[in-house]
Amino acid sequence: MDKVIVDTSAWIESFRPAGENELKETVRQLISEGKILLPGIIETEILRGTKSKKEYQMLDEVLGGLTYLPVEDSFWGRLAKFSFDLFRAGVTVPLTDTYVAFLGIENDVPILHRDTHFDLIAQNTGLKIY
């Protein structure tokens, strides 16, 4: 496995003092090995939830060292179709999670998460879970 998308839910769990130790170690290892792909939406979710300017700056520096995962303009039409198909299959999840899941599918990378929405998507698509 080369790269992984770490969802906001997993980042938050890894930041919590009482967070799951195995997840914390996994995230640390993925960072040190340079294996994390960072979509802009996840970066935005993490930074907007910081509690202080100091915490913002610290996390901005950490996230700035990760590999950014951009999307091209044509991505949005494919995402709309993917989301449409999920709805028609009875899978109703937030658009942010649909976006992240579709990035994982299109880039053939798994998602590390702590959010059941990704499990629902994976049950109905080719999404890989880390």
N, CA, C and O atoms as a GROMACS GRO file, in nm:
protein
  520
    1MET      N    1   0.085  -0.118   0.000
    1MET     CA    2   0.000   0.000   0.000
    1MET      C    3   0.089   0.123   0.000
    1MET      O    4   0.175   0.140   0.087
    2ASP      N    5   0.067   0.207  -0.099
    2ASP     CA    6   0.156   0.321  -0.113
    2ASP      C    7   0.105   0.444  -0.039
    2ASP      O    8   0.175   0.496   0.048
    3LYS      N    9  -0.015   0.491  -0.071
    3LYS     CA   10  -0.069   0.614  -0.012
    3LYS      C   11  -0.202   0.586   0.057
    3LYS      O   12  -0.268   0.486   0.030
    4VAL      N   13  -0.240   0.677   0.146
    4VAL     CA   14  -0.365   0.667   0.222
    4VAL      C   15  -0.423   0.806   0.238
    4VAL      O   16  -0.349   0.903   0.256
    5ILE      N   17  -0.555   0.817   0.231
    5ILE     CA   18  -0.623   0.941   0.269
    5ILE      C   19  -0.670   0.924   0.413
    5ILE      O   20  -0.743   0.830   0.444
    6VAL      N   21  -0.627   1.012   0.500
    6VAL     CA   22  -0.671   1.010   0.640
    6VAL      C   23  -0.787   1.108   0.651
    6VAL      O   24  -0.768   1.228   0.634
    7ASP      N   25  -0.905   1.056   0.681
    7ASP     CA   26  -1.023   1.140   0.692
    7ASP      C   27  -1.016   1.225   0.820
    7ASP      O   28  -0.945   1.192   0.915
    8THR      N   29  -1.089   1.334   0.819
    8THR     CA   30  -1.095   1.424   0.935
    8THR      C   31  -1.131   1.348   1.062
    8THR      O   32  -1.076   1.376   1.168
    9SER      N   33  -1.222   1.252   1.053
    9SER     CA   34  -1.264   1.175   1.171
    9SER      C   35  -1.146   1.102   1.234
    9SER      O   36  -1.138   1.093   1.357
   10ALA      N   37  -1.055   1.049   1.153
   10ALA     CA   38  -0.937   0.980   1.205
   10ALA      C   39  -0.835   1.079   1.261
   10ALA      O   40  -0.772   1.054   1.363
   11TRP      N   41  -0.819   1.193   1.192
   11TRP     CA   42  -0.730   1.296   1.244
   11TRP      C   43  -0.775   1.340   1.383
   11TRP      O   44  -0.694   1.346   1.476
   12ILE      N   45  -0.904   1.369   1.397
   12ILE     CA   46  -0.956   1.417   1.526
   12ILE      C   47  -0.933   1.313   1.635
   12ILE      O   48  -0.891   1.347   1.745
   13GLU      N   49  -0.960   1.188   1.604
   13GLU     CA   50  -0.938   1.080   1.703
   13GLU      C   51  -0.790   1.073   1.739
   13GLU      O   52  -0.755   1.049   1.855
   14SER      N   53  -0.703   1.092   1.642
   14SER     CA   54  -0.559   1.084   1.670
   14SER      C   55  -0.510   1.203   1.753
   14SER      O   56  -0.408   1.191   1.821
   15PHE      N   57  -0.579   1.315   1.749
   15PHE     CA   58  -0.541   1.434   1.826
   15PHE      C   59  -0.589   1.426   1.971
   15PHE      O   60  -0.530   1.489   2.059
   16ARG      N   61  -0.694   1.351   1.995
   16ARG     CA   62  -0.753   1.345   2.130
   16ARG      C   63  -0.656   1.280   2.229
   16ARG      O   64  -0.600   1.175   2.200
   17PRO      N   65  -0.635   1.341   2.346
   17PRO     CA   66  -0.546   1.279   2.445
   17PRO      C   67  -0.589   1.136   2.480
   17PRO      O   68  -0.504   1.049   2.500
   18ALA      N   69  -0.719   1.112   2.487
   18ALA     CA   70  -0.768   0.978   2.519
   18ALA      C   71  -0.804   0.899   2.393
   18ALA      O   72  -0.877   0.800   2.399
   19GLY      N   73  -0.753   0.944   2.279
   19GLY     CA   74  -0.783   0.878   2.153
   19GLY      C   75  -0.722   0.738   2.146
   19GLY      O   76  -0.636   0.702   2.225
   20GLU      N   77  -0.770   0.663   2.049
   20GLU     CA   78  -0.727   0.525   2.029
   20GLU      C   79  -0.576   0.520   1.997
   20GLU      O   80  -0.531   0.577   1.898
   21ASN      N   81  -0.500   0.451   2.081
   21ASN     CA   82  -0.354   0.448   2.067
   21ASN      C   83  -0.308   0.386   1.935
   21ASN      O   84  -0.213   0.434   1.874
   22GLU      N   85  -0.374   0.280   1.892
   22GLU     CA   86  -0.335   0.216   1.767
   22GLU      C   87  -0.352   0.312   1.648
   22GLU      O   88  -0.268   0.316   1.559
   23LEU      N   89  -0.461   0.388   1.650
   23LEU     CA   90  -0.484   0.485   1.544
   23LEU      C   91  -0.378   0.596   1.549
   23LEU      O   92  -0.324   0.635   1.445
   24LYS      N   93  -0.348   0.644   1.668
   24LYS     CA   94  -0.246   0.748   1.683
   24LYS      C   95  -0.113   0.701   1.624
   24LYS      O   96  -0.047   0.776   1.551
   25GLU      N   97  -0.075   0.579   1.654
   25GLU     CA   98   0.052   0.525   1.604
   25GLU      C   99   0.046   0.508   1.452
   25GLU      O  100   0.145   0.534   1.383
   26THR      N  101  -0.066   0.465   1.400
   26THR     CA  102  -0.082   0.449   1.255
   26THR      C  103  -0.065   0.583   1.185
   26THR      O  104   0.006   0.593   1.085
   27VAL      N  105  -0.131   0.686   1.236
   27VAL     CA  106  -0.121   0.820   1.176
   27VAL      C  107   0.023   0.870   1.184
   27VAL      O  108   0.074   0.924   1.086
   28ARG      N  109   0.088   0.854   1.299
   28ARG     CA  110   0.229   0.895   1.312
   28ARG      C  111   0.317   0.824   1.210
   28ARG      O  112   0.402   0.887   1.146
   29GLN      N  113   0.297   0.696   1.195
   29GLN     CA  114   0.377   0.617   1.101
   29GLN      C  115   0.352   0.662   0.957
   29GLN      O  116   0.446   0.677   0.879
   30LEU      N  117   0.225   0.683   0.922
   30LEU     CA  118   0.193   0.729   0.787
   30LEU      C  119   0.255   0.866   0.758
   30LEU      O  120   0.302   0.890   0.647
   31ILE      N  121   0.255   0.954   0.857
   31ILE     CA  122   0.318   1.086   0.839
   31ILE      C  123   0.468   1.068   0.817
   31ILE      O  124   0.524   1.122   0.722
   32SER      N  125   0.532   0.991   0.904
   32SER     CA  126   0.678   0.977   0.895
   32SER      C  127   0.721   0.908   0.766
   32SER      O  128   0.831   0.934   0.716
   33GLU      N  129   0.637   0.822   0.710
   33GLU     CA  130   0.670   0.753   0.585
   33GLU      C  131   0.624   0.830   0.461
   33GLU      O  132   0.647   0.786   0.349
   34GLY      N  133   0.561   0.946   0.482
   34GLY     CA  134   0.516   1.027   0.369
   34GLY      C  135   0.407   0.961   0.287
   34GLY      O  136   0.403   0.977   0.165
   35LYS      N  137   0.319   0.888   0.352
   35LYS     CA  138   0.217   0.811   0.280
   35LYS      C  139   0.078   0.874   0.279
   35LYS      O  140  -0.016   0.815   0.225
   36ILE      N  141   0.063   0.993   0.336
   36ILE     CA  142  -0.069   1.054   0.344
   36ILE      C  143  -0.093   1.148   0.227
   36ILE      O  144  -0.010   1.234   0.196
   37LEU      N  145  -0.208   1.130   0.162
   37LEU     CA  146  -0.257   1.226   0.062
   37LEU      C  147  -0.359   1.314   0.133
   37LEU      O  148  -0.449   1.264   0.201
   38LEU      N  149  -0.346   1.445   0.117
   38LEU     CA  150  -0.432   1.539   0.189
   38LEU      C  151  -0.520   1.618   0.093
   38LEU      O  152  -0.472   1.708   0.026
   39PRO      N  153  -0.650   1.584   0.086
   39PRO     CA  154  -0.742   1.666   0.009
   39PRO      C  155  -0.764   1.801   0.078
   39PRO      O  156  -0.760   1.810   0.201
   40GLY      N  157  -0.788   1.904   0.000
   40GLY     CA  158  -0.810   2.037   0.055
   40GLY      C  159  -0.926   2.044   0.154
   40GLY      O  160  -0.919   2.118   0.252
   41ILE      N  161  -1.032   1.967   0.130
   41ILE     CA  162  -1.148   1.972   0.218
   41ILE      C  163  -1.113   1.921   0.358
   41ILE      O  164  -1.163   1.973   0.458
   42ILE      N  165  -1.027   1.820   0.365
   42ILE     CA  166  -0.986   1.767   0.496
   42ILE      C  167  -0.896   1.868   0.567
   42ILE      O  168  -0.911   1.890   0.687
   43GLU      N  169  -0.804   1.928   0.494
   43GLU     CA  170  -0.719   2.031   0.551
   43GLU      C  171  -0.805   2.145   0.609
   43GLU      O  172  -0.780   2.193   0.719
   44THR      N  173  -0.905   2.185   0.534
   44THR     CA  174  -0.994   2.292   0.576
   44THR      C  175  -1.073   2.253   0.700
   44THR      O  176  -1.085   2.332   0.794
   45GLU      N  177  -1.128   2.132   0.702
   45GLU     CA  178  -1.204   2.087   0.818
   45GLU      C  179  -1.118   2.086   0.945
   45GLU      O  180  -1.162   2.128   1.051
   46ILE      N  181  -0.996   2.037   0.931
   46ILE     CA  182  -0.906   2.029   1.047
   46ILE      C  183  -0.872   2.168   1.098
   46ILE      O  184  -0.884   2.197   1.217
   47LEU      N  185  -0.828   2.255   1.007
   47LEU     CA  186  -0.783   2.387   1.049
   47LEU      C  187  -0.896   2.474   1.104
   47LEU      O  188  -0.875   2.551   1.198
   48ARG      N  189  -1.015   2.462   1.048
   48ARG     CA  190  -1.124   2.546   1.098
   48ARG      C  191  -1.168   2.505   1.238
   48ARG      O  192  -1.228   2.584   1.310
   49GLY      N  193  -1.137   2.381   1.276
   49GLY     CA  194  -1.176   2.332   1.408
   49GLY      C  195  -1.073   2.355   1.517
   49GLY      O  196  -1.093   2.311   1.631
   50THR      N  197  -0.964   2.422   1.485
   50THR     CA  198  -0.861   2.445   1.588
   50THR      C  199  -0.913   2.543   1.693
   50THR      O  200  -1.002   2.624   1.667
   51LYS      N  201  -0.855   2.532   1.811
   51LYS     CA  202  -0.905   2.610   1.924
   51LYS      C  203  -0.830   2.740   1.948
   51LYS      O  204  -0.876   2.826   2.024
   52SER      N  205  -0.715   2.756   1.883
   52SER     CA  206  -0.636   2.878   1.904
   52SER      C  207  -0.550   2.905   1.781
   52SER      O  208  -0.533   2.819   1.695
   53LYS      N  209  -0.498   3.027   1.775
   53LYS     CA  210  -0.408   3.062   1.664
   53LYS      C  211  -0.282   2.976   1.669
   53LYS      O  212  -0.230   2.936   1.565
   54LYS      N  213  -0.233   2.948   1.788
   54LYS     CA  214  -0.114   2.865   1.805
   54LYS      C  215  -0.140   2.723   1.752
   54LYS      O  216  -0.058   2.668   1.679
   55GLU      N  217  -0.254   2.666   1.790
   55GLU     CA  218  -0.288   2.532   1.742
   55GLU      C  219  -0.306   2.532   1.590
   55GLU      O  220  -0.264   2.438   1.522
   56TYR      N  221  -0.368   2.637   1.538
   56TYR     CA  222  -0.386   2.650   1.393
   56TYR      C  223  -0.250   2.648   1.323
   56TYR      O  224  -0.230   2.574   1.227
   57GLN      N  225  -0.158   2.730   1.371
   57GLN     CA  226  -0.026   2.739   1.308
   57GLN      C  227   0.050   2.608   1.316
   57GLN      O  228   0.116   2.569   1.220
   58MET      N  229   0.042   2.540   1.429
   58MET     CA  230   0.110   2.412   1.446
   58MET      C  231   0.055   2.308   1.349
   58MET      O  232   0.132   2.239   1.283
   59LEU      N  233  -0.078   2.298   1.341
   59LEU     CA  234  -0.138   2.200   1.251
   59LEU      C  235  -0.119   2.237   1.105
   59LEU      O  236  -0.101   2.150   1.020
   60ASP      N  237  -0.122   2.366   1.076
   60ASP     CA  238  -0.098   2.412   0.939
   60ASP      C  239   0.042   2.369   0.893
   60ASP      O  240   0.061   2.330   0.778
   61GLU      N  241   0.137   2.377   0.983
   61GLU     CA  242   0.274   2.335   0.951
   61GLU      C  243   0.281   2.184   0.927
   61GLU      O  244   0.344   2.139   0.831
   62VAL      N  245   0.218   2.107   1.014
   62VAL     CA  246   0.217   1.961   0.998
   62VAL      C  247   0.150   1.923   0.866
   62VAL      O  248   0.204   1.844   0.788
   63LEU      N  249   0.032   1.979   0.841
   63LEU     CA  250  -0.042   1.945   0.720
   63LEU      C  251   0.030   1.993   0.594
   63LEU      O  252   0.021   1.930   0.489
   64GLY      N  253   0.101   2.105   0.606
   64GLY     CA  254   0.176   2.157   0.493
   64GLY      C  255   0.288   2.065   0.446
   64GLY      O  256   0.335   2.077   0.333
   65GLY      N  257   0.329   1.973   0.532
   65GLY     CA  258   0.434   1.877   0.498
   65GLY      C  259   0.381   1.752   0.430
   65GLY      O  260   0.459   1.665   0.390
   66LEU      N  261   0.248   1.742   0.416
   66LEU     CA  262   0.187   1.624   0.353
   66LEU      C  263   0.170   1.647   0.204
   66LEU      O  264   0.182   1.760   0.156
   67THR      N  265   0.141   1.541   0.132
   67THR     CA  266   0.120   1.550  -0.012
   67THR      C  267  -0.024   1.594  -0.039
   67THR      O  268  -0.119   1.523  -0.006
   68TYR      N  269  -0.038   1.710  -0.100
   68TYR     CA  270  -0.169   1.765  -0.132
   68TYR      C  271  -0.231   1.686  -0.247
   68TYR      O  272  -0.162   1.651  -0.343
   69LEU      N  273  -0.361   1.659  -0.238
   69LEU     CA  274  -0.433   1.585  -0.342
   69LEU      C  275  -0.531   1.678  -0.412
   69LEU      O  276  -0.642   1.699  -0.364
   70PRO      N  277  -0.490   1.735  -0.526
   70PRO     CA  278  -0.578   1.827  -0.598
   70PRO      C  279  -0.682   1.752  -0.682
   70PRO      O  280  -0.671   1.631  -0.702
   71VAL      N  281  -0.781   1.825  -0.729
   71VAL     CA  282  -0.877   1.769  -0.825
   71VAL      C  283  -0.881   1.860  -0.946
   71VAL      O  284  -0.861   1.981  -0.936
   72GLU      N  285  -0.907   1.800  -1.062
   72GLU     CA  286  -0.920   1.880  -1.183
   72GLU      C  287  -1.068   1.917  -1.202
   72GLU      O  288  -1.155   1.860  -1.137
   73ASP      N  289  -1.094   2.011  -1.287
   73ASP     CA  290  -1.231   2.061  -1.307
   73ASP      C  291  -1.330   1.950  -1.342
   73ASP      O  292  -1.444   1.955  -1.297
   74SER      N  293  -1.288   1.852  -1.420
   74SER     CA  294  -1.380   1.745  -1.462
   74SER      C  295  -1.420   1.653  -1.347
   74SER      O  296  -1.515   1.576  -1.359
   75PHE      N  297  -1.347   1.660  -1.235
   75PHE     CA  298  -1.379   1.578  -1.118
   75PHE      C  299  -1.523   1.603  -1.070
   75PHE      O  300  -1.592   1.510  -1.030
   76TRP      N  301  -1.565   1.729  -1.074
   76TRP     CA  302  -1.693   1.766  -1.015
   76TRP      C  303  -1.811   1.698  -1.084
   76TRP      O  304  -1.906   1.658  -1.018
   77GLY      N  305  -1.807   1.686  -1.215
   77GLY     CA  306  -1.913   1.616  -1.286
   77GLY      C  307  -1.916   1.468  -1.252
   77GLY      O  308  -2.024   1.409  -1.236
   78ARG      N  309  -1.798   1.407  -1.240
   78ARG     CA  310  -1.792   1.265  -1.201
   78ARG      C  311  -1.840   1.246  -1.059
   78ARG      O  312  -1.907   1.148  -1.029
   79LEU      N  313  -1.807   1.340  -0.970
   79LEU     CA  314  -1.854   1.334  -0.832
   79LEU      C  315  -2.007   1.345  -0.826
   79LEU      O  316  -2.072   1.273  -0.751
   80ALA      N  317  -2.063   1.434  -0.906
   80ALA     CA  318  -2.209   1.449  -0.909
   80ALA      C  319  -2.275   1.317  -0.949
   80ALA      O  320  -2.374   1.276  -0.889
   81LYS      N  321  -2.221   1.251  -1.052
   81LYS     CA  322  -2.278   1.123  -1.098
   81LYS      C  323  -2.262   1.016  -0.991
   81LYS      O  324  -2.354   0.938  -0.966
   82PHE      N  325  -2.145   1.012  -0.927
   82PHE     CA  326  -2.120   0.916  -0.820
   82PHE      C  327  -2.219   0.937  -0.705
   82PHE      O  328  -2.277   0.841  -0.654
   83SER      N  329  -2.238   1.062  -0.664
   83SER     CA  330  -2.331   1.095  -0.557
   83SER      C  331  -2.474   1.060  -0.595
   83SER      O  332  -2.550   1.006  -0.514
   84PHE      N  333  -2.511   1.090  -0.719
   84PHE     CA  334  -2.643   1.056  -0.772
   84PHE      C  335  -2.666   0.905  -0.762
   84PHE      O  336  -2.771   0.860  -0.717
   85ASP      N  337  -2.566   0.827  -0.805
   85ASP     CA  338  -2.577   0.681  -0.801
   85ASP      C  339  -2.589   0.630  -0.658
   85ASP      O  340  -2.665   0.536  -0.632
   86LEU      N  341  -2.516   0.689  -0.565
   86LEU     CA  342  -2.527   0.648  -0.425
   86LEU      C  343  -2.668   0.673  -0.373
   86LEU      O  344  -2.727   0.586  -0.309
   87PHE      N  345  -2.722   0.792  -0.401
   87PHE     CA  346  -2.858   0.823  -0.357
   87PHE      C  347  -2.957   0.722  -0.412
   87PHE      O  348  -3.044   0.674  -0.339
   88ARG      N  349  -2.944   0.689  -0.539
   88ARG     CA  350  -3.036   0.594  -0.602
   88ARG      C  351  -3.023   0.454  -0.544
   88ARG      O  352  -3.116   0.374  -0.551
   89ALA      N  353  -2.905   0.424  -0.487
   89ALA     CA  354  -2.883   0.294  -0.422
   89ALA      C  355  -2.925   0.297  -0.275
   89ALA      O  356  -2.908   0.199  -0.203
   90GLY      N  357  -2.980   0.411  -0.231
   90GLY     CA  358  -3.027   0.423  -0.093
   90GLY      C  359  -2.919   0.462   0.006
   90GLY      O  360  -2.940   0.452   0.127
   91VAL      N  361  -2.805   0.507  -0.043
   91VAL     CA  362  -2.694   0.548   0.045
   91VAL      C  363  -2.694   0.700   0.053
   91VAL      O  364  -2.653   0.768  -0.042
   92THR      N  365  -2.739   0.752   0.167
   92THR     CA  366  -2.744   0.896   0.187
   92THR      C  367  -2.639   0.934   0.291
   92THR      O  368  -2.652   0.904   0.410
   93VAL      N  369  -2.534   1.000   0.244
   93VAL     CA  370  -2.424   1.041   0.330
   93VAL      C  371  -2.391   1.186   0.299
   93VAL      O  372  -2.425   1.235   0.192
   94PRO      N  373  -2.323   1.254   0.391
   94PRO     CA  374  -2.286   1.394   0.364
   94PRO      C  375  -2.199   1.406   0.238
   94PRO      O  376  -2.121   1.317   0.206
   95LEU      N  377  -2.215   1.517   0.169
   95LEU     CA  378  -2.140   1.540   0.046
   95LEU      C  379  -1.989   1.539   0.072
   95LEU      O  380  -1.913   1.491  -0.013
   96THR      N  381  -1.945   1.591   0.186
   96THR     CA  382  -1.801   1.591   0.216
   96THR      C  383  -1.747   1.448   0.219
   96THR      O  384  -1.640   1.421   0.165
   97ASP      N  385  -1.821   1.357   0.282
   97ASP     CA  386  -1.776   1.218   0.287
   97ASP      C  387  -1.781   1.154   0.149
   97ASP      O  388  -1.694   1.074   0.114
   98THR      N  389  -1.881   1.189   0.070
   98THR     CA  390  -1.890   1.138  -0.067
   98THR      C  391  -1.770   1.185  -0.147
   98THR      O  392  -1.711   1.108  -0.223
   99TYR      N  393  -1.735   1.311  -0.131
   99TYR     CA  394  -1.621   1.371  -0.200
   99TYR      C  395  -1.492   1.296  -0.164
   99TYR      O  396  -1.416   1.257  -0.254
  100VAL      N  397  -1.467   1.276  -0.036
  100VAL     CA  398  -1.345   1.210   0.010
  100VAL      C  399  -1.343   1.065  -0.039
  100VAL      O  400  -1.240   1.016  -0.085
  101ALA      N  401  -1.456   0.996  -0.029
  101ALA     CA  402  -1.464   0.857  -0.075
  101ALA      C  403  -1.436   0.847  -0.224
  101ALA      O  404  -1.363   0.758  -0.267
  102PHE      N  405  -1.492   0.937  -0.302
  102PHE     CA  406  -1.472   0.933  -0.447
  102PHE      C  407  -1.326   0.964  -0.482
  102PHE      O  408  -1.272   0.906  -0.576
  103LEU      N  409  -1.263   1.052  -0.407
  103LEU     CA  410  -1.120   1.076  -0.426
  103LEU      C  411  -1.042   0.946  -0.404
  103LEU      O  412  -0.951   0.914  -0.480
  104GLY      N  413  -1.078   0.874  -0.299
  104GLY     CA  414  -1.012   0.746  -0.272
  104GLY      C  415  -1.031   0.647  -0.385
  104GLY      O  416  -0.936   0.580  -0.427
  105ILE      N  417  -1.153   0.638  -0.435
  105ILE     CA  418  -1.182   0.545  -0.545
  105ILE      C  419  -1.105   0.586  -0.670
  105ILE      O  420  -1.039   0.502  -0.732
  106GLU      N  421  -1.113   0.712  -0.707
  106GLU     CA  422  -1.048   0.757  -0.831
  106GLU      C  423  -0.896   0.747  -0.825
  106GLU      O  424  -0.831   0.728  -0.928
  107ASN      N  425  -0.839   0.761  -0.706
  107ASN     CA  426  -0.694   0.755  -0.693
  107ASN      C  427  -0.645   0.618  -0.645
  107ASN      O  428  -0.525   0.599  -0.622
  108ASP      N  429  -0.739   0.524  -0.630
  108ASP     CA  430  -0.709   0.389  -0.588
  108ASP      C  431  -0.629   0.385  -0.457
  108ASP      O  432  -0.530   0.313  -0.444
  109VAL      N  433  -0.675   0.466  -0.361
  109VAL     CA  434  -0.613   0.468  -0.228
  109VAL      C  435  -0.721   0.445  -0.122
  109VAL      O  436  -0.834   0.489  -0.138
  110PRO      N  437  -0.685   0.376  -0.014
  110PRO     CA  438  -0.782   0.352   0.092
  110PRO      C  439  -0.801   0.476   0.180
  110PRO      O  440  -0.720   0.569   0.179
  111ILE      N  441  -0.909   0.472   0.256
  111ILE     CA  442  -0.942   0.579   0.351
  111ILE      C  443  -0.924   0.524   0.493
  111ILE      O  444  -0.978   0.419   0.527
  112LEU      N  445  -0.849   0.596   0.574
  112LEU     CA  446  -0.841   0.568   0.717
  112LEU      C  447  -0.941   0.660   0.784
  112LEU      O  448  -0.933   0.782   0.768
  113HIS      N  449  -1.036   0.604   0.856
  113HIS     CA  450  -1.145   0.686   0.910
  113HIS      C  451  -1.198   0.633   1.041
  113HIS      O  452  -1.162   0.523   1.085
  114ARG      N  453  -1.283   0.710   1.102
  114ARG     CA  454  -1.363   0.671   1.218
  114ARG      C  455  -1.503   0.727   1.196
  114ARG      O  456  -1.558   0.796   1.283
  115ASP      N  457  -1.561   0.698   1.080
  115ASP     CA  458  -1.690   0.753   1.038
  115ASP      C  459  -1.764   0.644   0.962
  115ASP      O  460  -1.719   0.600   0.856
  116THR      N  461  -1.878   0.601   1.013
  116THR     CA  462  -1.952   0.489   0.952
  116THR      C  463  -2.000   0.519   0.810
  116THR      O  464  -2.032   0.426   0.735
  117HIS      N  465  -2.006   0.646   0.771
  117HIS     CA  466  -2.048   0.679   0.635
  117HIS      C  467  -1.956   0.614   0.532
  117HIS      O  468  -2.002   0.572   0.426
  118PHE      N  469  -1.827   0.607   0.562
  118PHE     CA  470  -1.734   0.545   0.467
  118PHE      C  471  -1.758   0.395   0.454
  118PHE      O  472  -1.742   0.338   0.346
  119ASP      N  473  -1.797   0.332   0.563
  119ASP     CA  474  -1.829   0.190   0.556
  119ASP      C  475  -1.953   0.166   0.469
  119ASP      O  476  -1.957   0.070   0.392
  120LEU      N  477  -2.053   0.254   0.480
  120LEU     CA  478  -2.171   0.244   0.395
  120LEU      C  479  -2.136   0.261   0.248
  120LEU      O  480  -2.184   0.186   0.162
  121ILE      N  481  -2.052   0.358   0.219
  121ILE     CA  482  -2.010   0.380   0.081
  121ILE      C  483  -1.932   0.259   0.030
  121ILE      O  484  -1.955   0.213  -0.082
  122ALA      N  485  -1.842   0.207   0.112
  122ALA     CA  486  -1.759   0.091   0.072
  122ALA      C  487  -1.844  -0.032   0.042
  122ALA      O  488  -1.810  -0.111  -0.046
  123GLN      N  489  -1.953  -0.048   0.114
  123GLN     CA  490  -2.041  -0.164   0.092
  123GLN      C  491  -2.110  -0.158  -0.044
  123GLN      O  492  -2.156  -0.260  -0.095
  124ASN      N  493  -2.116  -0.040  -0.103
  124ASN     CA  494  -2.189  -0.020  -0.229
  124ASN      C  495  -2.099   0.021  -0.346
  124ASN      O  496  -2.148   0.045  -0.456
  125THR      N  497  -1.969   0.030  -0.322
  125THR     CA  498  -1.877   0.079  -0.426
  125THR      C  499  -1.744   0.006  -0.413
  125THR      O  500  -1.732  -0.091  -0.338
  126GLY      N  501  -1.646   0.054  -0.488
  126GLY     CA  502  -1.512  -0.002  -0.481
  126GLY      C  503  -1.421   0.068  -0.382
  126GLY      O  504  -1.299   0.051  -0.389
  127LEU      N  505  -1.477   0.147  -0.289
  127LEU     CA  506  -1.396   0.218  -0.191
  127LEU      C  507  -1.321   0.119  -0.102
  127LEU      O  508  -1.378   0.023  -0.051
  128LYS      N  509  -1.192   0.145  -0.085
  128LYS     CA  510  -1.109   0.064   0.003
  128LYS      C  511  -1.096   0.133   0.137
  128LYS      O  512  -1.079   0.255   0.145
  129ILE      N  513  -1.103   0.053   0.244
  129ILE     CA  514  -1.089   0.105   0.380
  129ILE      C  515  -0.954   0.058   0.433
  129ILE      O  516  -0.918  -0.059   0.420
  130TYR      N  517  -0.879   0.150   0.493
  130TYR     CA  518  -0.747   0.117   0.548
  130TYR      C  519  -0.764   0.058   0.686
  130TYR      O  520  -0.666   0.023   0.751
   0.00000   0.00000   0.00000
